[in-house]
Amino acid sequence: MATNLRTIAPHTSLPEIESLMVTYDVGRLPVLEGDRLVGIVTRTDVLRQVGQQSASAYRESHHPAHLTRPPILGNLVERLAPQLREILAIAAHQAEERGWHLYLVGGAVRDLLLADTDEWVIITDIDLVVDGYHRSADVGAGVELARSLQSLYPKVRLDIHGKFQTAALLWHKDPIFDSLWVDIATARTEFYPYPAANPEVEASSIHQDLYRRDFTINALALRLTQPRSGELLDFFGGILDLQSQQIRVLHTHSFVEDPTRIYRAVRFAVRLGFEIEPQTEASIRHAIASGIYEQVQNRQTAGRVSAPALQTRLKSELKHILQAPYWKAALQKLADLEALRCIHSTLSLDDSLAWQLRSLDRWLRCLDPRQTIPHWQLLLEGLIAHLQPGDRATVAQNLQLSSESHDRLTQLEAVQSHLIENLPRCDRPSQRAKLLKPYDFAMLMLIAAQSPRPTRRQIWRYLTVWSQIKPTITGRELQQLGYKPGPKFRQILDDLWAATLDGQVNDRPQAEAYLAEHYPQQND
């Protein structure tokens, strides 16, 4: 601690900062705006800035091929489709009128840098950050800008999340934008009051906003406002990590603060074909080995319910992974890192579970090509179903799955045992079909994935053949034949369906003959 403190102002130049640090041998200089502390500059900040300037000068004089890719030297915005460039230009103009800076940040910048195509790039999820920190005390700058854009696009839906100072503009099947999501936030910093909690946020600068992000390749920003429109901000070496194709975390305790970042790291690595940087992987393994996730799952501290905050984000990451074409490789990587323990401490991807999930995926693609039920959700249920029966309902509840999913996982053991025991006792197709008919498609899929081959065969036969067979006479036609609706009406139709399944009835005359024999009408 020091009483004779050296401070700087937001407008202090880099040479002045260097001089103060050298003269007074200090490594940190608080930034004061009036009597208000607004930030801090460290030796690392100075070294990074000096290094970037030196690298820029070197590039301009040497132009090595691996550092002079057109996306880095040119204006990346020009690579976007015209309709996207238009809305970004309008948003930038609106920000300039208010004296703010506006940045395109995160994944959109990353994907623009990675795009190796001469065609326009289409991005459906855009993140914008308003930096009004030194020009306005209004922490709601992002929301204000979103409202301004909504007035120009009245058909767009506006969602506001005041706690996090963010707003979202959503177009759905729009003739110009198709489906587009634009998040607009005020530049902010955040901290986690305890592991796996939701972060607490406060307004800050674009530098701090990027510093709070997860990985270097997601901590890139492209300036949209004048002056220096098109300037690429890379404070943490994200471009070098893109070039070396690696996922590197920004903070050493990042995975303790939010374990879902492990799933994000794996998702980006598999999706982009990157490797997880060795130190980052070591941080992942250290966080998992610490047991912090088991503690979060199993306890609630006074006034701090941390598990729901974790599980909500975990479910979102699982959805992203399981609905992607690369889900098998991502799950395998998570298993290699022992990260499935974030779902439950005993969950691992053994050969049996891997086969069950592949089988479930094949059946879903074959039997439900239109995805009448979300395939990612049933794959997640398949993961949970590998746990001990007593743990399934708890995990389903923690992940806030639907009541239907919760009920299936709760009843799965009893239904599976019932079918495995009774299907071999059935002699005719109709008997097997009646045994399987009470259970919905999703339940039968889960049971098939976990059951021995004879049971799977019967379920497959039911789903592909027996359930598609209809009686040759409908209920309306039965009434036309003179049968009156009543207690026996349903029984007649069921028996006619069973006779059709068993091959006793194949056409209309045979159906009428069956009815005459088994359900003769009484003459009044």
NORSULUR-V652892 format. One record per residue. N is the residue number from 1. RES is the residue in three letters. OMEGA is omega as a letter, one per 30 degrees, with the letter a starting at -180 (NA if undefined). D_FIRST is the distance of its C-alpha to the first C-alpha in whole Angstrom. Layout:
# NORSULUR-V652892
N_RES_OMEGA_D_FIRST / N_RES_OMEGA_D_FIRST
This chain:
# NORSULUR-V652892
1_MET_a_0 / 2_ALA_l_4 / 3_THR_l_7 / 4_ASN_a_9 / 5_LEU_l_9 / 6_ARG_a_12 / 7_THR_l_14 / 8_ILE_l_17 / 9_ALA_a_20 / 10_PRO_a_23 / 11_HIS_l_25 / 12_THR_a_23 / 13_SER_l_25 / 14_LEU_l_24 / 15_PRO_l_25 / 16_GLU_l_23 / 17_ILE_l_20 / 18_GLU_a_21 / 19_SER_l_21 / 20_LEU_a_17 / 21_MET_a_16 / 22_VAL_a_18 / 23_THR_a_18 / 24_TYR_l_14 / 25_ASP_l_14 / 26_VAL_a_12 / 27_GLY_a_12 / 28_ARG_l_12 / 29_LEU_l_13 / 30_PRO_l_13 / 31_VAL_a_17 / 32_LEU_l_18 / 33_GLU_a_21 / 34_GLY_l_22 / 35_ASP_a_19 / 36_ARG_l_19 / 37_LEU_a_16 / 38_VAL_a_19 / 39_GLY_l_17 / 40_ILE_l_15 / 41_VAL_a_16 / 42_THR_l_16 / 43_ARG_a_17 / 44_THR_l_20 / 45_ASP_a_21 / 46_VAL_l_21 / 47_LEU_l_23 / 48_ARG_a_25 / 49_GLN_l_26 / 50_VAL_l_27 / 51_GLY_l_29 / 52_GLN_l_31 / 53_GLN_l_32 / 54_SER_l_33 / 55_ALA_l_35 / 56_SER_l_37 / 57_ALA_l_38 / 58_TYR_l_39 / 59_ARG_a_41 / 60_GLU_a_43 / 61_SER_a_44 / 62_HIS_a_45 / 63_HIS_l_46 / 64_PRO_a_46 / 65_ALA_a_48 / 66_HIS_l_45 / 67_LEU_a_43 / 68_THR_l_45 / 69_ARG_a_46 / 70_PRO_a_48 / 71_PRO_a_46 / 72_ILE_a_42 / 73_LEU_a_44 / 74_GLY_l_46 / 75_ASN_a_45 / 76_LEU_a_45 / 77_VAL_a_46 / 78_GLU_l_50 / 79_ARG_a_50 / 80_LEU_l_50 / 81_ALA_a_53 / 82_PRO_a_54 / 83_GLN_l_54 / 84_LEU_l_50 / 85_ARG_a_50 / 86_GLU_a_51 / 87_ILE_l_49 / 88_LEU_l_46 / 89_ALA_l_47 / 90_ILE_l_48 / 91_ALA_l_44 / 92_ALA_l_43 / 93_HIS_l_45 / 94_GLN_l_44 / 95_ALA_l_40 / 96_GLU_l_41 / 97_GLU_a_43 / 98_ARG_l_40 / 99_GLY_a_37 / 100_TRP_l_36 / 101_HIS_l_35 / 102_LEU_a_37 / 103_TYR_l_37 / 104_LEU_a_39 / 105_VAL_l_36 / 106_GLY_a_37 / 107_GLY_a_40 / 108_ALA_l_42 / 109_VAL_l_40 / 110_ARG_a_41 / 111_ASP_l_44 / 112_LEU_l_45 / 113_LEU_a_44 / 114_LEU_a_46 / 115_ALA_l_49 / 116_ASP_a_51 / 117_THR_l_54 / 118_ASP_a_56 / 119_GLU_l_56 / 120_TRP_a_54 / 121_VAL_l_51 / 122_ILE_l_52 / 123_ILE_a_48 / 124_THR_a_49 / 125_ASP_a_45 / 126_ILE_l_43 / 127_ASP_l_39 / 128_LEU_l_38 / 129_VAL_l_35 / 130_VAL_l_35 / 131_ASP_l_32 / 132_GLY_a_32 / 133_TYR_a_28 / 134_HIS_a_28 / 135_ARG_a_31 / 136_SER_l_32 / 137_ALA_a_30 / 138_ASP_a_32 / 139_VAL_a_31 / 140_GLY_a_35 / 141_ALA_a_36 / 142_GLY_l_37 / 143_VAL_l_39 / 144_GLU_l_41 / 145_LEU_l_41 / 146_ALA_l_43 / 147_ARG_l_45 / 148_SER_l_46 / 149_LEU_l_47 / 150_GLN_l_49 / 151_SER_l_51 / 152_LEU_l_52 / 153_TYR_a_53 / 154_PRO_a_55 / 155_LYS_a_56 / 156_VAL_l_52 / 157_ARG_a_51 / 158_LEU_l_47 / 159_ASP_a_45 / 160_ILE_l_42 / 161_HIS_a_39 / 162_GLY_a_37 / 163_LYS_a_34 / 164_PHE_l_33 / 165_GLN_a_34 / 166_THR_l_37 / 167_ALA_l_40 / 168_ALA_l_43 / 169_LEU_a_46 / 170_LEU_l_49 / 171_TRP_a_53 / 172_HIS_a_55 / 173_LYS_l_58 / 174_ASP_a_58 / 175_PRO_a_61 / 176_ILE_a_58 / 177_PHE_a_55 / 178_ASP_l_56 / 179_SER_a_54 / 180_LEU_l_50 / 181_TRP_l_47 / 182_VAL_l_44 / 183_ASP_l_41 / 184_ILE_a_39 / 185_ALA_l_35 / 186_THR_l_33 / 187_ALA_a_30 / 188_ARG_l_27 / 189_THR_a_24 / 190_GLU_l_25 / 191_PHE_a_23 / 192_TYR_a_25 / 193_PRO_l_24 / 194_TYR_a_26 / 195_PRO_l_28 / 196_ALA_l_31 / 197_ALA_l_31 / 198_ASN_a_31 / 199_PRO_l_28 / 200_GLU_a_27 / 201_VAL_l_27 / 202_GLU_a_25 / 203_ALA_a_26 / 204_SER_a_25 / 205_SER_l_26 / 206_ILE_l_28 / 207_HIS_l_26 / 208_GLN_l_24 / 209_ASP_l_27 / 210_LEU_a_28 / 211_TYR_a_25 / 212_ARG_a_26 / 213_ARG_a_30 / 214_ASP_a_31 / 215_PHE_a_32 / 216_THR_a_32 / 217_ILE_l_36 / 218_ASN_a_35 / 219_ALA_l_32 / 220_LEU_l_34 / 221_ALA_l_35 / 222_LEU_a_38 / 223_ARG_a_38 / 224_LEU_a_41 / 225_THR_l_40 / 226_GLN_f_41 / 227_PRO_l_40 / 228_ARG_l_39 / 229_SER_a_41 / 230_GLY_l_41 / 231_GLU_a_38 / 232_LEU_l_37 / 233_LEU_l_33 / 234_ASP_a_32 / 235_PHE_a_28 / 236_PHE_l_28 / 237_GLY_a_32 / 238_GLY_a_34 / 239_ILE_l_37 / 240_LEU_l_37 / 241_ASP_l_37 / 242_LEU_a_40 / 243_GLN_l_41 / 244_SER_l_41 / 245_GLN_l_42 / 246_GLN_l_39 / 247_ILE_a_37 / 248_ARG_a_33 / 249_VAL_a_30 / 250_LEU_a_27 / 251_HIS_a_25 / 252_THR_a_25 / 253_HIS_a_25 / 254_SER_a_27 / 255_PHE_l_30 / 256_VAL_l_29 / 257_GLU_a_28 / 258_ASP_a_31 / 259_PRO_l_34 / 260_THR_l_36 / 261_ARG_l_35 / 262_ILE_a_36 / 263_TYR_l_40 / 264_ARG_l_39 / 265_ALA_l_38 / 266_VAL_a_41 / 267_ARG_l_43 / 268_PHE_a_42 / 269_ALA_a_42 / 270_VAL_a_46 / 271_ARG_a_47 / 272_LEU_a_46 / 273_GLY_a_47 / 274_PHE_l_43 / 275_GLU_l_42 / 276_ILE_a_38 / 277_GLU_a_36 / 278_PRO_a_36 / 279_GLN_l_32 / 280_THR_l_32 / 281_GLU_l_35 / 282_ALA_l_33 / 283_SER_l_31 / 284_ILE_a_34 / 285_ARG_l_35 / 286_HIS_a_32 / 287_ALA_l_32 / 288_ILE_a_35 / 289_ALA_a_35 / 290_SER_l_32 / 291_GLY_a_35 / 292_ILE_a_33 / 293_TYR_l_35 / 294_GLU_l_38 / 295_GLN_a_35 / 296_VAL_a_35 / 297_GLN_a_39 / 298_ASN_a_40 / 299_ARG_l_38 / 300_GLN_l_36 / 301_THR_a_33 / 302_ALA_l_33 / 303_GLY_a_33 / 304_ARG_l_32 / 305_VAL_a_35 / 306_SER_a_34 / 307_ALA_l_37 / 308_PRO_l_39 / 309_ALA_l_36 / 310_LEU_a_36 / 311_GLN_l_40 / 312_THR_l_41 / 313_ARG_l_39 / 314_LEU_l_41 / 315_LYS_l_44 / 316_SER_l_43 / 317_GLU_l_42 / 318_LEU_l_45 / 319_LYS_l_48 / 320_HIS_a_46 / 321_ILE_a_47 / 322_LEU_l_50 / 323_GLN_l_52 / 324_ALA_a_51 / 325_PRO_a_54 / 326_TYR_a_52 / 327_TRP_a_51 / 328_LYS_l_52 / 329_ALA_l_50 / 330_ALA_l_47 / 331_LEU_l_48 / 332_GLN_l_49 / 333_LYS_l_45 / 334_LEU_l_44 / 335_ALA_l_46 / 336_ASP_l_45 / 337_LEU_a_41 / 338_GLU_a_42 / 339_ALA_l_41 / 340_LEU_l_44 / 341_ARG_l_42 / 342_CYS_l_40 / 343_ILE_l_43 / 344_HIS_a_44 / 345_SER_a_43 / 346_THR_a_47 / 347_LEU_l_48 / 348_SER_a_48 / 349_LEU_l_51 / 350_ASP_a_54 / 351_ASP_a_57 / 352_SER_l_58 / 353_LEU_l_56 / 354_ALA_l_56 / 355_TRP_l_60 / 356_GLN_a_60 / 357_LEU_l_57 / 358_ARG_l_59 / 359_SER_l_62 / 360_LEU_l_61 / 361_ASP_l_60 / 362_ARG_a_64 / 363_TRP_l_65 / 364_LEU_a_63 / 365_ARG_a_64 / 366_CYS_a_68 / 367_LEU_a_68 / 368_ASP_a_66 / 369_PRO_a_65 / 370_ARG_l_65 / 371_GLN_l_62 / 372_THR_l_63 / 373_ILE_a_60 / 374_PRO_a_57 / 375_HIS_a_57 / 376_TRP_a_53 / 377_GLN_a_54 / 378_LEU_l_56 / 379_LEU_l_55 / 380_LEU_l_52 / 381_GLU_l_54 / 382_GLY_l_56 / 383_LEU_a_52 / 384_ILE_a_52 / 385_ALA_l_55 / 386_HIS_l_55 / 387_LEU_l_53 / 388_GLN_a_54 / 389_PRO_a_56 / 390_GLY_a_54 / 391_ASP_a_51 / 392_ARG_a_52 / 393_ALA_a_52 / 394_THR_a_49 / 395_VAL_l_47 / 396_ALA_l_50 / 397_GLN_l_48 / 398_ASN_a_45 / 399_LEU_l_45 / 400_GLN_l_47 / 401_LEU_a_50 / 402_SER_l_53 / 403_SER_l_56 / 404_GLU_l_58 / 405_SER_l_56 / 406_HIS_a_55 / 407_ASP_l_59 / 408_ARG_a_60 / 409_LEU_l_57 / 410_THR_a_58 / 411_GLN_a_62 / 412_LEU_a_62 / 413_GLU_a_62 / 414_ALA_a_65 / 415_VAL_l_67 / 416_GLN_l_67 / 417_SER_l_68 / 418_HIS_a_71 / 419_LEU_a_72 / 420_ILE_a_72 / 421_GLU_a_74 / 422_ASN_l_77 / 423_LEU_l_77 / 424_PRO_a_79 / 425_ARG_a_81 / 426_CYS_a_82 / 427_ASP_a_85 / 428_ARG_l_85 / 429_PRO_a_83 / 430_SER_l_83 / 431_GLN_l_82 / 432_ARG_a_79 / 433_ALA_l_78 / 434_LYS_l_79 / 435_LEU_a_76 / 436_LEU_a_74 / 437_LYS_a_74 / 438_PRO_a_72 / 439_TYR_a_69 / 440_ASP_a_67 / 441_PHE_a_67 / 442_ALA_l_63 / 443_MET_a_64 / 444_LEU_l_67 / 445_MET_l_64 / 446_LEU_a_62 / 447_ILE_a_65 / 448_ALA_a_66 / 449_ALA_a_63 / 450_GLN_a_63 / 451_SER_l_66 / 452_PRO_a_69 / 453_ARG_a_71 / 454_PRO_l_74 / 455_THR_l_72 / 456_ARG_a_70 / 457_ARG_a_74 / 458_GLN_l_75 / 459_ILE_l_72 / 460_TRP_l_73 / 461_ARG_l_76 / 462_TYR_a_76 / 463_LEU_a_73 / 464_THR_a_75 / 465_VAL_a_79 / 466_TRP_a_79 / 467_SER_a_77 / 468_GLN_a_78 / 469_ILE_l_82 / 470_LYS_l_83 / 471_PRO_a_87 / 472_THR_l_90 / 473_ILE_a_90 / 474_THR_l_88 / 475_GLY_l_88 / 476_ARG_l_89 / 477_GLU_l_92 / 478_LEU_l_93 / 479_GLN_l_93 / 480_GLN_l_96 / 481_LEU_l_98 / 482_GLY_l_98 / 483_TYR_a_95 / 484_LYS_l_94 / 485_PRO_a_90 / 486_GLY_a_90 / 487_PRO_a_88 / 488_LYS_a_90 / 489_PHE_l_89 / 490_ARG_l_85 / 491_GLN_l_87 / 492_ILE_a_90 / 493_LEU_l_87 / 494_ASP_a_85 / 495_ASP_l_88 / 496_LEU_l_89 / 497_TRP_l_86 / 498_ALA_l_86 / 499_ALA_l_90 / 500_THR_l_89 / 501_LEU_a_86 / 502_ASP_l_88 / 503_GLY_l_91 / 504_GLN_a_93 / 505_VAL_a_93 / 506_ASN_a_93 / 507_ASP_a_94 / 508_ARG_l_95 / 509_PRO_l_99 / 510_GLN_l_98 / 511_ALA_l_95 / 512_GLU_l_98 / 513_ALA_l_100 / 514_TYR_a_97 / 515_LEU_a_97 / 516_ALA_a_100 / 517_GLU_a_101 / 518_HIS_a_97 / 519_TYR_l_97 / 520_PRO_a_101 / 521_GLN_l_101 / 522_GLN_l_103 / 523_ASN_l_106 / 524_ASP_NA_106
